[in-house]
């Protein structure tokens, strides 16, 4: 009980500090040596890609289930996709014989918080699975959806604060953006890069929001 209470107090303190720093803009350059997902295309290329994406109203989402996007799959040895991303995006990450991260630190670029326990970290799908489903993945095979859900080659997976990822849910950039405003250009480039590679559509509000961000990059 004490450990749970202490952890809650620590999370509140860290998030409060992160919010204060975000307000001053000091978090923008905090993770200088931090590992990161694959670099997305440039803003100029992202603008070109966005202009080529099909624009369509999202489908109803009928029939969607996370089980239709199998993850996290084994990548090598005992390591699954989540564990690979935790290692990649963290600093000084130590893993045990089952590939679980036992120590390290993780900087979450969405909110500027740093965490020291893997249990505080979620692996976010930049383009959420249900968003993909509503944008064309409903017609894919399960095998293709599995590839999408575990894509380590494109900038589709990133380690972030768990409750921030949960607050994002399945929202697109017209509905949700990282609170660290200096990261929004990168986020938009990542989003467009992923949607273009996987040939997913955008709705009109989503496209407008992305255009606005990319034009300001």
JOGI-V439620 format. One record per residue. PHI is phi in radians with two decimals (* if undefined). Layout:
((PHI) (PHI))
This chain:
((*) (-1.11) (-1.09) (-1.10) (-1.12) (-1.11) (-1.12) (-1.10) (-1.08) (-1.08) (-1.07) (-1.09) (-1.13) (-1.17) (-1.15) (-1.12) (-1.13) (-1.11) (-1.12) (-1.12) (-1.20) (-1.06) (-1.11) (-1.62) (1.42) (-1.29) (-1.42) (-1.04) (-1.97) (-1.05) (-1.62) (-0.96) (-1.79) (-1.28) (-1.17) (-2.72) (-1.13) (-0.94) (-1.13) (-1.30) (-1.07) (-1.15) (-1.07) (-1.11) (-1.16) (-1.08) (-1.10) (-1.13) (-1.02) (-1.07) (-1.16) (-1.71) (-1.25) (-1.14) (-1.79) (-2.71) (-1.14) (-1.16) (-1.27) (-1.20) (1.49) (-1.02) (1.55) (-1.19) (-2.66) (-1.05) (-1.13) (-1.40) (-2.13) (-0.97) (-2.80) (-1.58) (-1.56) (-1.20) (-1.77) (-2.87) (0.96) (-1.67) (-1.63) (-1.70) (-1.06) (-1.01) (-1.18) (-1.13) (-1.21) (-1.02) (-1.17) (-1.12) (-1.55) (-1.66) (-2.06) (0.94) (-1.36) (-1.93) (-2.04) (-1.52) (-1.15) (-1.71) (1.41) (-1.30) (-1.28) (-1.75) (-2.80) (2.42) (-2.45) (-2.37) (-1.67) (-1.70) (-1.21) (-1.16) (-2.20) (1.35) (-1.63) (-2.00) (-2.16) (-2.11) (-2.35) (-1.06) (-1.19) (-1.54) (-1.99) (-1.88) (-1.71) (-1.49) (-1.45) (-0.88) (-1.62) (-1.02) (-1.07) (-1.24) (-1.11) (-1.08) (-1.00) (-1.31) (-1.91) (2.36) (-1.25) (-1.11) (-1.68) (-1.38) (-1.34) (-1.06) (-1.08) (-1.19) (-1.15) (-1.14) (-1.05) (-1.09) (-1.22) (-2.15) (-1.29) (-1.69) (-1.55) (-1.56) (-1.39) (-1.82) (-2.16) (-2.65) (-1.45) (-2.48) (-0.95) (-1.04) (-1.27) (-1.24) (-1.06) (-1.19) (-1.21) (-1.11) (1.02) (-1.91) (-1.39) (-1.65) (-1.13) (-1.35) (-2.00) (-2.64) (-2.46) (-1.00) (-1.21) (-1.37) (-1.11) (-1.19) (-1.65) (-1.15) (-1.10) (-1.04) (-1.05) (-1.15) (-1.09) (-1.08) (-1.02) (-1.17) (-0.96) (-1.16) (-1.12) (-1.18) (-1.04) (-1.59) (0.97) (-1.74) (-1.44) (-2.16) (-1.56) (-1.12) (-1.18) (-1.07) (-1.10) (-1.08) (-1.12) (-1.15) (-1.05) (-1.07) (-1.15) (-1.15) (-1.21) (-1.70) (-1.25))
